[in-house]
């Protein structure tokens, strides 16, 4: 549920900060989500051999 929401938020195409992604995910889901869940998913995906997101700098991510 959270990973799909993160992808929907990032689907706008613009790089976003992790805290902004987190806020948008909470708004989209209509419930509280631990910031660490969003941050951990982003970090894991950015380090994957076939990443779904790319880290562009400190705390900035976008979909591949």
N, C-alpha and C positions, 0 to 999 in steps of 0.2 A: 504494500500500500504506500509506504513512504517513498521507496525508490521510484515508483511510477509518478508520484506527485513531484518529486525532485526533477525528473525528466520533463514533465509538463511545464514546470516553472522555467527550466533552462531552455525550453523549446523556442523561446522568443528570439534566440540567436545572439543576444547581447551578453557579454561577460558580466557575471554578477559576483558580489561578495558572498561568502558563506552565510553571514548573518542575515543578509537580504533574502537569500534563498530560503533560509530557515523561516523567516517571517512569512514569506509567500506560501510556503508549504503549509504552515499552520492555518493561514487564511483559506487556502484551497480545501484542506481537509476539515476545517471547522473544529479543530481540537488541538490541544497542546501536544507538541512533539519535542522530545529532548533535543537540544541543539547538537549534542554529541552524536546522535543518530545520523543527522544530516552531515555533519563534519566527517564522521568516520566513513560514511558511504562515499562521499566525494573523494576523500583521500585514497580509499581502496580502489575506486574506479580509475582515478588518475594514474595509479601505479600498475594497473593491470596491463599485461602484454597487448591486449586488444581493448584499449580504454573506450569507455562510453562518454567520458568527460575528460577535458584537458585542463590542467592548472596553468594559468597564464601569468601568475605572479602571486604575491602574498594574498592569500584568501580570495583569489579571483578565478572563477571557473566558467567554462562554457561547454556545451555538447560538442562532440566530435562530428 
